[in-house]
Amino acid sequence: MTDQPTSRPAYEIPASVSAAAHAALEATWTTRERLGHAMVVTTAAAVRDILTGHKTDAPFDAAGVELIEGQDGSLFPTGRYWMAAGDERTFTEAVGENEAGNGIHGMSEWTVYLNEDTRDVWRPLCSKLEYRNGRPAYRLDLLRAAALPLTPPVSASLPSAMVDAMVCANERDRYPAKVDPADQRAGYVKPWFDLDTVRRIAADTQRDAKTFGHGSVDTVHVLDGVVDGKPHAVVLVVSWMYLGNEWNEKATEVLRPNAVGRYAVGGHDWCWYALDDDLHPLIPFQPAAV
């Protein structure tokens, strides 16, 4: 029996599939950001309602509230909060055990949406606390949370174009990248690197891990392979400090390239900053100065 070649492809892919996929992802990211904004403001409102008995014009003096991260990544209130003067109190002390319990239960219905999907919104408003019952704990800044717009601002203009920039994250290693000037967090940028540069970053991070210890350095790895005669590269980031604890599932991350094959190694979390022609930091990044 001889193999017969197929007379035509089994199926066809629409030419617009890439654009549709990117549009769907953009819509998802936008929805998550809107949800995060709404839930952060609602959390601040819930604390006010608990402490004032739902009397919106009653005075209260809460400036921070404790939230615990559950195993699914969602945040939950403990009833612990801080006054503007720094004094620590609990909802039970303020309103009684029954009212506090009911308030925490109702508040949890909103804070559950403060999770991995909305982390980019709520995490910058939090300071890390010591672990509580073996779980990560945070203090949410209620003043900043209440001031957050219910929905993220929408620019009337098109997204800014990527520009070339030299970036650094450790005052030593510098790499060429593409940067969106509009995509900054506290003046730090989110660079996109071509694969050759990613290989350099991989070599440098692995070198530093051997020198300073894996517990203090996230390492980048480029894994090469061939599937059906076509070469492929997989970019992997390992956060060694997460191994062996309850954040174990976050220890490894596979980076996806964008439409032109660039990788956002470290994102905003590595605090990348742009450099000017004299290799001085530009924080915030001003494209005209590069």
Secondary structure, 3 states (H helix, E strand, C coil): CCCCCCCCCCCCCCCCHHHHHHHHHHHHHHHHHHHHHHHHHHHHHHHHHHHHCCCCCCCCCEEEEEEEECCCCCEEEEEEEEECCCCEEEHHHHHCHHHHHHHHHHHHHHHCCCCHHHHHHHHHHEEEEEEECCEEEEEEEHHHHHHCCCCCCCCCCCCCCCEEEEEECCCCCEEEEEECCCCEECCEECCEECHHHHHHHHHHHHHHHHHHCHHHCCEEEEEEEEECCEEEEEEEEECHHHCCCCCHHHCEEEECCCCCCCECCCCCCCCEEEECCCCCEECCCCHHHC
